[in-house]
Amino acid sequence: MTDLAIQELRGFILKAKYAYYYSVEPIMSDAKYDALEDQLCHMVPDDPVLASVGSPLCIYFTDGVGSFPSNLPASPVVWVVTPGGLETPGFMFGIVARIGATTDMSSNQINRFHIVALQ
């Protein structure tokens, strides 16, 4: 099989993985997917596509000020927002996790952060 055919096979597998985890309906049966993975494993036993599970996740740490991605990423997005950051409706896609701060009352200094809300 040519390098182009191997690339196409990788592409089919990655699209099928994404559809399986993040769309309403898979694009192929489990049996068809398994057959494609077996074929790639036979041709390129150590291919990194075979080792990947699920789909990558984009995590953005932000206060919500500045520019946002102009295109929706192919992967699911989690926005981790600092205290006082942009309100949830300002994020056009993804899940918003808010960071809260606890303070050391004796020195009034922020000493740790924790997730206070996931919306």
C-alpha positions as CSV (number, residue, x, y, z in Angstrom):
1,M,0.0,0.0,0.0
2,T,1.3,3.5,-0.8
3,D,2.0,6.2,1.7
4,L,-1.1,8.1,0.4
5,A,-3.3,5.0,1.0
6,I,-1.9,4.8,4.6
7,Q,-2.6,8.5,5.1
8,E,-6.2,8.0,3.9
9,L,-6.6,5.0,6.2
10,R,-5.4,7.1,9.2
11,G,-7.8,9.8,8.2
12,F,-10.8,7.4,8.1
13,I,-9.8,6.0,11.5
14,L,-9.5,9.5,13.1
15,K,-12.8,10.7,11.6
16,A,-14.5,7.6,12.9
17,K,-13.0,8.1,16.4
18,Y,-14.2,11.7,16.5
19,A,-17.7,10.8,15.3
20,Y,-17.9,8.0,17.8
21,Y,-17.0,10.2,20.8
22,Y,-18.4,13.6,19.8
23,S,-21.3,13.3,17.3
24,V,-24.8,12.1,17.6
25,E,-24.2,9.1,15.4
26,P,-21.1,7.1,14.5
27,I,-20.1,7.1,10.8
28,M,-19.4,3.4,10.6
29,S,-20.1,0.2,12.5
30,D,-17.8,-1.1,15.2
31,A,-16.9,-4.0,13.0
32,K,-15.9,-1.8,10.1
33,Y,-13.8,0.4,12.4
34,D,-12.1,-2.6,13.9
35,A,-11.3,-3.9,10.4
36,L,-9.7,-0.6,9.5
37,E,-7.6,-0.6,12.7
38,D,-6.5,-4.1,12.0
39,Q,-5.5,-3.2,8.4
40,L,-3.4,-0.2,9.7
41,C,-1.9,-2.4,12.4
42,H,-0.9,-4.9,9.8
43,M,0.8,-2.3,7.6
44,V,2.3,0.0,10.3
45,P,2.3,-1.8,13.7
46,D,3.6,1.2,15.7
47,D,1.4,3.9,14.1
48,P,0.5,6.5,16.7
49,V,-3.1,6.6,15.5
50,L,-3.5,3.1,16.9
51,A,-2.4,4.3,20.4
52,S,-4.8,7.2,20.6
53,V,-8.0,6.9,22.6
54,G,-10.8,9.3,22.1
55,S,-10.1,12.7,20.8
56,P,-7.9,15.5,22.0
57,L,-9.3,18.2,24.3
58,C,-8.5,21.9,24.0
59,I,-8.2,23.6,27.3
60,Y,-7.9,27.4,27.3
61,F,-6.8,29.3,30.5
62,T,-8.2,32.8,30.1
63,D,-9.7,35.8,31.7
64,G,-11.9,36.2,28.6
65,V,-10.1,39.4,27.5
66,G,-8.5,39.3,24.1
67,S,-9.1,37.3,21.0
68,F,-10.9,34.0,20.7
69,P,-10.2,31.3,18.1
70,S,-11.8,32.4,14.8
71,N,-12.7,28.8,13.9
72,L,-14.4,26.2,16.1
73,P,-11.6,23.7,17.0
74,A,-12.1,20.1,15.9
75,S,-11.8,19.0,19.5
76,P,-14.1,19.7,22.5
77,V,-13.2,22.9,24.3
78,V,-13.0,23.7,28.1
79,W,-12.5,27.4,29.1
80,V,-10.8,27.7,32.5
81,V,-11.7,31.3,33.5
82,T,-9.8,33.3,36.2
83,P,-11.7,35.2,38.9
84,G,-13.5,38.3,37.6
85,G,-13.2,37.0,34.0
86,L,-15.8,37.1,31.2
87,E,-19.2,35.9,32.1
88,T,-20.3,32.5,30.7
89,P,-22.6,33.9,27.9
90,G,-19.5,35.6,26.4
91,F,-18.1,32.1,25.4
92,M,-19.7,31.1,22.1
93,F,-18.8,27.4,22.4
94,G,-17.3,24.8,24.9
95,I,-17.7,24.3,28.6
96,V,-16.8,27.1,31.0
97,A,-15.0,26.2,34.3
98,R,-14.6,29.1,36.7
99,I,-11.6,29.3,39.1
100,G,-12.2,30.6,42.6
101,A,-9.6,31.8,45.1
102,T,-9.3,31.1,48.7
103,T,-7.4,33.6,50.9
104,D,-5.3,33.3,53.9
105,M,-7.3,35.5,56.3
106,S,-4.2,36.4,58.3
107,S,-2.2,37.8,55.4
108,N,-5.1,38.5,53.0
109,Q,-3.0,36.8,50.2
110,I,-4.4,34.3,47.7
111,N,-2.9,31.0,48.5
112,R,-4.7,28.5,46.2
113,F,-7.2,28.2,43.5
114,H,-10.0,25.7,42.9
115,I,-12.8,25.2,40.4
116,V,-15.9,26.8,41.8
117,A,-18.3,26.3,39.0
118,L,-18.6,24.3,35.8
119,Q,-21.2,25.6,33.4
